[in-house]
């Protein structure tokens, strides 16, 4: 059940769930909404670049340390085992803790602040990546790879949460699926394919490995775009809607509750905060793909 408005199939949320139908136009519109959301696409491409780098390191790091730097195979494997097992895990734990410590990413102002820290962590990882192929000792190279993977992992908790939070709730499932496709095609698949192709064509494993490490620049670039395109005006907060009781109430304020400890709702702030949310909800229901 549903009606048509402006060429789109308009249905209530209940009917879309109960009916079990799939509206192709709705999916196309959802994908269009995702691809025109600059912040969402920038973070997705940034994380894709990060996965590109990590996958390439997993494929070629031991070969590079052994063949190009002349490292002992046993020592190189132990170095890489320690680096790959501890750095990303420690980075993810640290990044998740730090994002929560600064207040998370709820609200536009906090979201932008978290993006700023993700950008900083990514920049530190990029600096480490730039020096990996400039040293000629396996211990130094492994240490730089540890720093790279640590700060790369620190980006994931904030970035993974923010790119979902910036899209409407009704298309977040599609947004997650779309991001997974991009991650796999342009990250996990492209990394070993492109780096291997370049290494073979130019007969240089070092060049292929530098391509992998240099790809971290794209992660920084797209995170910078996400940071500068993210709105800075904060959403109406609880403190904005609820203010301490005063003796006199203005025209736009109404007193609620009983007793000395009750609070007063600023109706004007509440209406201004909820009006765009109601409009967004109506628009999402109209274009719901389910």
C-alpha positions as a Markdown table, in Angstrom:
| # | Residue | x | y | z |
|---|---|---|---|---|
| 1 | Unk | 0.0 | 0.0 | 0.0 |
| 2 | Unk | 1.1 | 3.5 | -0.8 |
| 3 | Unk | 0.6 | 6.5 | -3.0 |
| 4 | Unk | 2.7 | 8.3 | -5.6 |
| 5 | Unk | 4.0 | 11.8 | -5.1 |
| 6 | Unk | 6.3 | 13.5 | -7.7 |
| 7 | Unk | 7.0 | 10.2 | -9.4 |
| 8 | Unk | 8.2 | 8.4 | -6.3 |
| 9 | Unk | 6.5 | 5.6 | -4.4 |
| 10 | Unk | 5.4 | 7.1 | -1.1 |
| 11 | Unk | 4.6 | 4.7 | 1.7 |
| 12 | Unk | 4.5 | 4.8 | 5.4 |
| 13 | Unk | 7.2 | 3.1 | 7.4 |
| 14 | Unk | 4.8 | 0.4 | 8.6 |
| 15 | Unk | 3.6 | -0.5 | 5.1 |
| 16 | Unk | 7.2 | -0.5 | 3.8 |
| 17 | Unk | 8.2 | -3.1 | 6.4 |
| 18 | Unk | 5.1 | -5.2 | 6.3 |
| 19 | Unk | 4.8 | -5.3 | 2.6 |
| 20 | Unk | 8.3 | -6.6 | 2.0 |
| 21 | Unk | 8.5 | -4.9 | -1.4 |
| 22 | Unk | 11.7 | -3.5 | -2.9 |
| 23 | Unk | 11.4 | -0.2 | -4.6 |
| 24 | Unk | 14.1 | 0.2 | -7.2 |
| 25 | Unk | 13.6 | 3.9 | -7.6 |
| 26 | Unk | 14.0 | 4.2 | -3.8 |
| 27 | Unk | 17.3 | 2.5 | -3.9 |
| 28 | Unk | 18.5 | 4.7 | -6.7 |
| 29 | Unk | 17.5 | 7.7 | -4.8 |
| 30 | Unk | 19.2 | 6.4 | -1.7 |
| 31 | Unk | 22.5 | 5.9 | -3.6 |
| 32 | Unk | 22.1 | 9.3 | -5.1 |
| 33 | Unk | 21.8 | 10.7 | -1.6 |
| 34 | Unk | 24.9 | 8.9 | -0.5 |
| 35 | Unk | 27.0 | 10.0 | -3.5 |
| 36 | Unk | 26.0 | 13.6 | -3.1 |
| 37 | Unk | 26.8 | 13.6 | 0.6 |
| 38 | Unk | 30.4 | 15.1 | 0.5 |
| 39 | Unk | 31.2 | 14.3 | 4.1 |
| 40 | Unk | 30.0 | 10.6 | 3.8 |
| 41 | Unk | 31.9 | 10.0 | 0.5 |
| 42 | Unk | 35.0 | 11.7 | 1.7 |
| 43 | Unk | 35.2 | 9.5 | 4.8 |
| 44 | Unk | 34.4 | 6.4 | 2.8 |
| 45 | Unk | 37.2 | 7.2 | 0.3 |
| 46 | Unk | 39.6 | 8.0 | 3.2 |
| 47 | Unk | 38.9 | 4.7 | 4.9 |
| 48 | Unk | 39.3 | 2.9 | 1.5 |
| 49 | Unk | 42.7 | 4.5 | 1.1 |
| 50 | Unk | 43.6 | 3.3 | 4.6 |
| 51 | Unk | 42.5 | -0.3 | 3.8 |
| 52 | Unk | 44.5 | 0.0 | 0.6 |
| 53 | Unk | 47.7 | 0.7 | 2.6 |
| 54 | Unk | 47.1 | -1.9 | 5.2 |
| 55 | Unk | 46.3 | -4.6 | 2.7 |
| 56 | Unk | 49.4 | -3.8 | 0.7 |
| 57 | Unk | 51.6 | -3.9 | 3.8 |
| 58 | Unk | 50.2 | -7.4 | 4.6 |
| 59 | Unk | 51.0 | -8.6 | 1.1 |
| 60 | Unk | 54.5 | -7.1 | 0.5 |
| 61 | Unk | 56.1 | -6.0 | 3.8 |
| 62 | Unk | 58.0 | -9.2 | 4.5 |
| 63 | Unk | 59.2 | -9.5 | 0.9 |
| 64 | Unk | 60.4 | -5.9 | 1.0 |
| 65 | Unk | 62.2 | -6.3 | 4.3 |
| 66 | Unk | 63.9 | -9.5 | 3.1 |
| 67 | Unk | 64.7 | -8.8 | -0.6 |
| 68 | Unk | 65.2 | -5.0 | -0.6 |
| 69 | Unk | 66.7 | -4.5 | 2.9 |
| 70 | Unk | 68.4 | -7.9 | 3.1 |
| 71 | Unk | 66.9 | -8.9 | 6.4 |
| 72 | Unk | 67.1 | -12.3 | 8.0 |
| 73 | Unk | 63.9 | -14.2 | 7.1 |
| 74 | Unk | 63.3 | -15.4 | 10.6 |
| 75 | Unk | 64.0 | -12.0 | 12.1 |
| 76 | Unk | 61.8 | -10.3 | 9.5 |
| 77 | Unk | 58.9 | -12.6 | 10.2 |
| 78 | Unk | 59.1 | -12.1 | 13.9 |
| 79 | Unk | 59.3 | -8.3 | 13.4 |
| 80 | Unk | 56.2 | -8.3 | 11.1 |
| 81 | Unk | 54.3 | -10.7 | 13.4 |
| 82 | Unk | 54.8 | -8.4 | 16.3 |
| 83 | Unk | 54.0 | -5.3 | 14.3 |
| 84 | Unk | 50.9 | -6.6 | 12.6 |
| 85 | Unk | 49.5 | -8.2 | 15.8 |
| 86 | Unk | 50.0 | -5.3 | 18.2 |
| 87 | Unk | 50.0 | -2.0 | 16.3 |
| 88 | Unk | 46.5 | -2.1 | 14.7 |
| 89 | Unk | 44.9 | -3.5 | 17.8 |
| 90 | Unk | 46.5 | -1.0 | 20.1 |
| 91 | Unk | 45.6 | 1.8 | 17.6 |
| 92 | Unk | 41.9 | 0.8 | 17.5 |
| 93 | Unk | 41.7 | 0.6 | 21.2 |
| 94 | Unk | 43.4 | 4.0 | 21.7 |
| 95 | Unk | 41.4 | 5.6 | 18.9 |
| 96 | Unk | 38.1 | 4.4 | 20.3 |
| 97 | Unk | 39.0 | 5.4 | 23.8 |
| 98 | Unk | 40.2 | 8.9 | 22.7 |
| 99 | Unk | 37.1 | 9.6 | 20.6 |
| 100 | Unk | 34.9 | 8.8 | 23.6 |
| 101 | Unk | 37.1 | 10.8 | 26.0 |
| 102 | Unk | 36.7 | 14.0 | 23.9 |
| 103 | Unk | 32.9 | 13.5 | 23.9 |
| 104 | Unk | 32.2 | 11.2 | 21.0 |
| 105 | Unk | 30.8 | 12.5 | 17.7 |
| 106 | Unk | 27.2 | 13.2 | 18.5 |
| 107 | Unk | 26.2 | 16.6 | 17.3 |
| 108 | Unk | 27.7 | 18.5 | 14.4 |
| 109 | Unk | 30.3 | 20.3 | 16.6 |
| 110 | Unk | 31.5 | 17.1 | 18.3 |
| 111 | Unk | 31.5 | 15.4 | 14.9 |
| 112 | Unk | 33.8 | 18.0 | 13.4 |
| 113 | Unk | 36.0 | 17.8 | 16.4 |
| 114 | Unk | 36.4 | 14.1 | 16.1 |
| 115 | Unk | 37.1 | 14.4 | 12.4 |
| 116 | Unk | 39.9 | 16.9 | 13.3 |
| 117 | Unk | 41.5 | 14.3 | 15.5 |
| 118 | Unk | 41.1 | 11.6 | 12.9 |
| 119 | Unk | 42.8 | 13.9 | 10.4 |
| 120 | Unk | 45.7 | 14.4 | 12.9 |
| 121 | Unk | 46.1 | 10.7 | 13.5 |
| 122 | Unk | 46.0 | 10.1 | 9.7 |
| 123 | Unk | 48.7 | 12.8 | 9.2 |
| 124 | Unk | 51.0 | 11.1 | 11.8 |
| 125 | Unk | 50.5 | 7.8 | 10.0 |
| 126 | Unk | 51.3 | 9.5 | 6.7 |
| 127 | Unk | 54.5 | 10.9 | 8.1 |
| 128 | Unk | 55.6 | 7.5 | 9.2 |
| 129 | Unk | 54.8 | 6.0 | 5.8 |
| 130 | Unk | 56.9 | 8.6 | 4.1 |
| 131 | Unk | 60.1 | 7.4 | 5.9 |
| 132 | Unk | 59.6 | 3.6 | 5.7 |
| 133 | Unk | 61.4 | 3.2 | 2.3 |
| 134 | Unk | 64.1 | 5.8 | 3.3 |
| 135 | Unk | 65.7 | 3.7 | 6.0 |
| 136 | Unk | 67.9 | 0.7 | 5.3 |
| 137 | Unk | 67.6 | -1.3 | 8.5 |
| 138 | Unk | 64.8 | -3.8 | 9.1 |
| 139 | Unk | 64.3 | -2.7 | 12.7 |
| 140 | Unk | 63.9 | 0.9 | 11.7 |
| 141 | Unk | 61.5 | 0.0 | 8.9 |
| 142 | Unk | 59.5 | -2.3 | 11.2 |
| 143 | Unk | 59.3 | 0.5 | 13.8 |
| 144 | Unk | 58.0 | 3.0 | 11.3 |
| 145 | Unk | 55.5 | 0.4 | 10.1 |
| 146 | Unk | 54.3 | 0.0 | 13.7 |
| 147 | Unk | 53.7 | 3.7 | 14.0 |
| 148 | Unk | 51.9 | 3.7 | 10.7 |
| 149 | Unk | 49.6 | 0.9 | 11.6 |
| 150 | Unk | 49.0 | 2.3 | 15.1 |
| 151 | Unk | 47.8 | 5.7 | 14.0 |
| 152 | Unk | 46.0 | 4.2 | 11.0 |
| 153 | Unk | 44.1 | 2.0 | 13.4 |
| 154 | Unk | 43.4 | 5.0 | 15.6 |
| 155 | Unk | 41.4 | 6.5 | 12.7 |
| 156 | Unk | 39.0 | 3.6 | 12.4 |
| 157 | Unk | 36.7 | 3.9 | 15.4 |
| 158 | Unk | 35.9 | 7.6 | 14.8 |
| 159 | Unk | 35.9 | 7.3 | 11.0 |
| 160 | Unk | 33.7 | 4.2 | 10.9 |
| 161 | Unk | 31.2 | 5.7 | 13.2 |
| 162 | Unk | 31.1 | 9.1 | 11.7 |
| 163 | Unk | 30.5 | 8.1 | 8.1 |
| 164 | Unk | 27.3 | 6.2 | 9.2 |
| 165 | Unk | 26.1 | 9.0 | 11.5 |
| 166 | Unk | 26.2 | 11.7 | 8.7 |
| 167 | Unk | 23.5 | 9.9 | 6.6 |
| 168 | Unk | 19.8 | 9.6 | 7.3 |
| 169 | Unk | 18.8 | 6.6 | 9.5 |
| 170 | Unk | 16.5 | 5.1 | 6.8 |
| 171 | Unk | 19.4 | 4.6 | 4.4 |
| 172 | Unk | 22.1 | 3.6 | 6.8 |
| 173 | Unk | 21.9 | -0.1 | 5.8 |
| 174 | Unk | 22.3 | 0.9 | 2.2 |
| 175 | Unk | 25.1 | 3.3 | 3.2 |
| 176 | Unk | 27.0 | 0.5 | 5.0 |
| 177 | Unk | 26.6 | -1.8 | 2.1 |
| 178 | Unk | 27.7 | 0.8 | -0.4 |
| 179 | Unk | 30.8 | 1.6 | 1.7 |
| 180 | Unk | 31.6 | -2.1 | 1.9 |
| 181 | Unk | 31.6 | -2.4 | -1.9 |
| 182 | Unk | 33.9 | 0.6 | -2.2 |
| 183 | Unk | 36.2 | -0.8 | 0.5 |
| 184 | Unk | 36.5 | -4.2 | -1.2 |
| 185 | Unk | 36.9 | -2.9 | -4.8 |
| 186 | Unk | 39.2 | 0.1 | -4.3 |
| 187 | Unk | 40.9 | -1.1 | -1.1 |
| 188 | Unk | 41.3 | -4.8 | -0.5 |
| 189 | Unk | 41.3 | -5.8 | -4.2 |
| 190 | Unk | 43.0 | -2.8 | -5.9 |
| 191 | Unk | 46.0 | -2.7 | -3.4 |
| 192 | Unk | 47.7 | -6.0 | -4.2 |
| 193 | Unk | 46.7 | -5.8 | -7.9 |
| 194 | Unk | 48.0 | -2.4 | -8.6 |
| 195 | Unk | 51.2 | -2.6 | -6.5 |
| 196 | Unk | 52.0 | -6.0 | -8.0 |
| 197 | Unk | 51.4 | -4.8 | -11.5 |
| 198 | Unk | 53.7 | -1.8 | -11.0 |
| 199 | Unk | 56.4 | -3.9 | -9.3 |
| 200 | Unk | 56.3 | -6.3 | -12.2 |
| 201 | Unk | 56.2 | -3.7 | -15.0 |
| 202 | Unk | 59.2 | -1.7 | -13.5 |
| 203 | Unk | 60.9 | -4.7 | -11.9 |
| 204 | Unk | 61.1 | -2.9 | -8.6 |
| 205 | Unk | 59.5 | -4.1 | -5.4 |
| 206 | Unk | 60.6 | -0.9 | -3.7 |
| 207 | Unk | 58.5 | 1.2 | -6.2 |
| 208 | Unk | 55.5 | -1.0 | -5.7 |
| 209 | Unk | 55.8 | -0.7 | -1.9 |
| 210 | Unk | 56.2 | 3.1 | -2.2 |
| 211 | Unk | 53.0 | 3.3 | -4.1 |
| 212 | Unk | 51.3 | 1.4 | -1.3 |
| 213 | Unk | 52.7 | 3.7 | 1.4 |
| 214 | Unk | 52.2 | 6.9 | -0.7 |
| 215 | Unk | 48.5 | 6.0 | -1.0 |
| 216 | Unk | 48.1 | 7.2 | 2.6 |
| 217 | Unk | 48.2 | 10.7 | 1.1 |
| 218 | Unk | 44.7 | 10.1 | -0.3 |
| 219 | Unk | 43.4 | 9.2 | 3.2 |
| 220 | Unk | 44.6 | 12.5 | 4.5 |
| 221 | Unk | 43.3 | 14.4 | 1.6 |
| 222 | Unk | 39.8 | 13.0 | 1.9 |
| 223 | Unk | 39.7 | 13.4 | 5.7 |
| 224 | Unk | 40.6 | 17.0 | 5.2 |
| 225 | Unk | 37.7 | 17.4 | 2.7 |
| 226 | Unk | 35.4 | 15.7 | 5.3 |
| 227 | Unk | 36.6 | 18.0 | 8.0 |
| 228 | Unk | 36.2 | 21.2 | 6.1 |
| 229 | Unk | 32.8 | 20.3 | 4.6 |
| 230 | Unk | 31.3 | 19.1 | 7.9 |
| 231 | Unk | 29.0 | 21.7 | 9.5 |
| 232 | Unk | 30.2 | 23.4 | 12.6 |
| 233 | Unk | 26.8 | 24.7 | 13.9 |
| 234 | Unk | 25.9 | 22.4 | 16.8 |
| 235 | Unk | 22.5 | 20.7 | 17.1 |
| 236 | Unk | 20.2 | 21.9 | 19.8 |
| 237 | Unk | 21.4 | 20.3 | 23.0 |
| 238 | Unk | 19.6 | 19.3 | 26.2 |
| 239 | Unk | 21.0 | 22.4 | 27.9 |
| 240 | Unk | 19.5 | 24.6 | 25.1 |
| 241 | Unk | 16.1 | 23.1 | 25.5 |
| 242 | Unk | 16.1 | 22.9 | 29.3 |
| 243 | Unk | 17.1 | 26.0 | 31.2 |
| 244 | Unk | 17.2 | 26.8 | 34.9 |
| 245 | Unk | 13.9 | 28.1 | 36.4 |
| 246 | Unk | 13.5 | 31.8 | 36.6 |
| 247 | Unk | 10.9 | 33.8 | 38.5 |
| 248 | Unk | 9.5 | 35.4 | 35.3 |
| 249 | Unk | 8.8 | 33.4 | 32.1 |
| 250 | Unk | 9.0 | 34.9 | 28.6 |
| 251 | Unk | 6.4 | 34.6 | 25.8 |
| 252 | Unk | 8.2 | 31.7 | 24.3 |
| 253 | Unk | 8.7 | 29.7 | 27.5 |
| 254 | Unk | 6.4 | 27.4 | 29.4 |
| 255 | Unk | 6.8 | 26.0 | 32.9 |
| 256 | Unk | 6.3 | 22.3 | 33.4 |
| 257 | Unk | 6.3 | 19.9 | 36.4 |
| 258 | Unk | 5.7 | 20.5 | 40.0 |
| 259 | Unk | 7.9 | 21.3 | 43.0 |
| 260 | Unk | 11.0 | 23.4 | 43.5 |
| 261 | Unk | 13.2 | 21.2 | 41.3 |
| 262 | Unk | 11.2 | 21.2 | 38.1 |
| 263 | Unk | 12.6 | 22.6 | 34.9 |
| 264 | Unk | 11.4 | 24.9 | 32.2 |
| 265 | Unk | 11.3 | 24.2 | 28.5 |
| 266 | Unk | 12.3 | 26.9 | 26.1 |
| 267 | Unk | 9.6 | 26.3 | 23.4 |
| 268 | Unk | 11.1 | 28.5 | 20.8 |
| 269 | Unk | 14.4 | 26.6 | 20.9 |
| 270 | Unk | 12.6 | 23.3 | 20.9 |
| 271 | Unk | 10.5 | 24.2 | 17.8 |
| 272 | Unk | 13.6 | 25.5 | 16.0 |
| 273 | Unk | 15.5 | 22.3 | 16.8 |
| 274 | Unk | 12.7 | 19.8 | 15.9 |
| 275 | Unk | 11.3 | 21.5 | 12.8 |
| 276 | Unk | 14.2 | 20.4 | 10.5 |
| 277 | Unk | 14.1 | 16.9 | 12.0 |
| 278 | Unk | 10.4 | 16.6 | 11.2 |
| 279 | Unk | 11.0 | 17.7 | 7.7 |
| 280 | Unk | 13.9 | 15.3 | 7.3 |
| 281 | Unk | 11.8 | 12.4 | 8.7 |
| 282 | Unk | 8.9 | 13.2 | 6.2 |
| 283 | Unk | 11.4 | 13.3 | 3.3 |
| 284 | Unk | 13.0 | 10.0 | 4.4 |
| 285 | Unk | 9.6 | 8.2 | 4.6 |
| 286 | Unk | 8.6 | 9.5 | 1.2 |
| 287 | Unk | 11.8 | 8.1 | -0.4 |
| 288 | Unk | 12.2 | 5.1 | 1.7 |
| 289 | Unk | 13.6 | 2.3 | -0.5 |
| 290 | Unk | 11.7 | -0.4 | 1.4 |
